[in-house]
């Protein structure tokens, strides 16, 4: 049984990204998988496509920041 993790359209790598992916994968392996009869040594594949998305001109300078 595959686990499919669908991330948002604006997912980018930042300081804690790898840590959070590890926590998520550990949760799937340690709790969700065994509760469904899936062994802990299941293969995992976490595709990252945040770097293949759109590249905004001027570093997104035209997007409001919410700060006045």
C-alpha positions in Angstrom: 0.0 0.0 0.0 1.6 3.3 -1.0 1.4 6.4 1.1 1.0 9.5 -1.1 1.9 12.8 0.4 0.6 15.7 -1.5 2.3 19.0 -0.7 1.1 22.5 -1.6 2.2 24.4 -4.7 4.5 26.7 -2.8 6.7 24.1 -1.0 10.3 25.3 -0.8 13.2 23.9 1.1 14.1 26.0 4.2 16.1 25.4 7.3 13.8 22.8 8.9 12.5 21.1 5.7 14.6 17.9 6.0 13.8 17.6 9.7 10.1 17.9 9.0 10.2 15.3 6.2 12.0 12.9 8.6 9.4 13.4 11.2 6.6 12.8 8.7 8.3 9.7 7.3 9.0 8.4 10.8 5.3 8.8 11.8 4.3 6.9 8.7 6.8 4.1 9.4 6.3 3.8 13.1 2.6 4.4 13.6 0.5 4.5 10.5 2.2 1.6 8.6 2.2 -0.9 11.4 -1.5 0.0 12.3 -2.3 -1.1 8.7 -0.1 -4.2 8.7 2.7 -2.6 6.7 6.3 -3.5 7.8 8.6 -0.7 9.1 11.2 -1.4 6.4 8.9 -0.3 3.6 10.5 1.7 0.9 10.0 5.4 1.0 10.1 8.0 -1.8 9.6 11.6 -1.0 9.7 13.5 -4.3 10.5 17.2 -4.0 9.5 19.4 -6.9 9.4 22.8 -5.2 12.5 23.8 -7.2 10.9 23.1 -10.5 8.0 25.5 -10.1 7.6 29.0 -11.4 10.4 31.5 -10.9 9.0 34.9 -10.2 10.6 38.0 -11.6 12.3 40.5 -9.3 12.3 37.9 -6.4 8.5 38.2 -5.8 9.0 41.9 -5.0 5.5 42.7 -6.3 3.7 40.3 -3.9 2.4 42.0 -0.8 4.1 41.1 2.5 1.3 42.2 4.8 3.7 44.8 6.4 2.8 48.4 5.8 
